[in-house]
Amino acid sequence: MIVDDMTATKVPLLDLKAHHKDIREELVAAVTRVLDSGAYILSDEVTKLEQGVAAYCGARFAIGVSSGTDALLAALMALDLKPGDEVVTTAFSFFATAGTIARTGAKPVFVDIEPASFNISPKAIEKAITPKTKCIVPVHLYGQSADMDPILAIAKARGVAVVEDAAQAIGARYLGGKQAGTMGQLGCLSFFPTKNLGAAGDAGMVLTNDPALAEKVRMIRVHGSQPKYYHKLVGGNFRIDSLQAAILNVKLPRLDRWTEARRANAARYASLFEKKGLGSKVSLPKAVWAGKGLTFDHIYHQFVLRVADRDALREHLTKAGIASEVYYPLPLHLQECFKGLGYKPGSLPESERAAKETIALPIYPELTGDQQAAVVDAITAFY
Ligand SMILES: *Cc1c(COP(=O)(O)O)cnc(C)c1O
């Protein structure tokens, strides 16, 4: 191991070695079991994971796929989107939300966010709907549900589908207790290693309560074939590896405990910041559904502050050995690949402001109180 005292990170953004420490033997046993079984594709491990995640999320069907991106792509493909169709989505998300829309040939129509939650604004969706709109893709950003009741009401009134990007929000609950990914026609999860439930590689899942859509996504996952070598439609290879499923089967029963640890860390940050009186410089993430009787109103996939002088603060933290990240520095409507859509700086001001003001702090379950105090002290020293 190389240790450089000047640059060694005291507080990393995530510590996957610590995360796997207590379950390492079980993980190795699971990997060995799959390796020795010779069944590497769509095996019993995959079925077990699909049943486990469906039960955990409260969805009727779950279809394991190769990544969160492929979950979105397969879900959108199941809606038969074609060139000329429009899909309304948030401008403030990871690229995959919009990239998959564009890959179906449909046109992403970007709308702005609500500044308190960073999630898509239902009012803005309403204004963006046209006769060409086929689908709305809300994202449950940072681990907190978008405001789904008005979104579902708009979708129903206009006869359009809802595909939820729940990649950051497994287990997060909305009013009434429904979970992220189970409220629209289709919901998409990611098991990218840094997500709250992470594989040791790429993996994802499509959720639905609709048996016909479940069947269609299962077909799309294997090149649209049923039976084998007879292709009803054009799909892709969107299969999840049995090895990843086996690893996720070890981790899923621990997910609630890890989520509780993230929530406890968020509460500890809040009380540490409160004592410092940085009110005018730092605003803490707002759990907009808190106090509504939900178990997991926010699962803190990320703990994101709005701050003054964001870039200078980030530099200061890096020098102090504290990792941070910006999710995301450029909103989707201003990305070069979407230049042809005609958006300009100023088109979606709240998304653009969020891109300039936000910074994510370490919030992973194994983060210690001492590490959190070091983070808050470093931020206080900067201001
Ligand atoms: C991670 C993520 C995805 C993509 O998931 P991958 O598994 O990395 O393909 C999609 N949308 C959002 C909001 C994400 O955070």
The ligand as an SDF file (V2000), in Angstrom:
LIG
                    3D

 15 15  0  0  0  0  0  0  0  0999 V2000
  -26.7670    5.2620  -11.6070 C   0  0  0  0  0  0  0  0  0  0  0  0
  -27.8860    5.9010  -12.3380 C   0  0  0  0  0  0  0  0  0  0  0  0
  -28.3790    5.3900  -13.5520 C   0  0  0  0  0  0  0  0  0  0  0  0
  -27.6830    4.3300  -14.3570 C   0  0  0  0  0  0  0  0  0  0  0  0
  -27.3950    3.1650  -13.7070 O   0  0  0  0  0  0  0  0  0  0  0  0
  -26.1420    2.2720  -14.1740 P   0  0  0  0  0  0  0  0  0  0  0  0
  -26.3610    1.0110  -13.3940 O   0  0  0  0  0  0  0  0  0  0  0  0
  -24.9050    2.9920  -13.8090 O   0  0  0  0  0  0  0  0  0  0  0  0
  -26.2750    2.0370  -15.6420 O   0  0  0  0  0  0  0  0  0  0  0  0
  -29.4970    5.9870  -14.1050 C   0  0  0  0  0  0  0  0  0  0  0  0
  -30.0950    7.0260  -13.5260 N   0  0  0  0  0  0  0  0  0  0  0  0
  -29.6420    7.5550  -12.3800 C   0  0  0  0  0  0  0  0  0  0  0  0
  -30.3700    8.7080  -11.7700 C   0  0  0  0  0  0  0  0  0  0  0  0
  -28.5110    7.0260  -11.7500 C   0  0  0  0  0  0  0  0  0  0  0  0
  -28.0580    7.5770  -10.6240 O   0  0  0  0  0  0  0  0  0  0  0  0
  1  2  1  0
  2  3  1  0
  2 14  2  0
  3  4  1  0
  3 10  2  0
  4  5  1  0
  5  6  1  0
  6  7  2  0
  6  8  1  0
  6  9  1  0
 10 11  1  0
 11 12  2  0
 12 13  1  0
 12 14  1  0
 14 15  1  0
M  END
$$$$
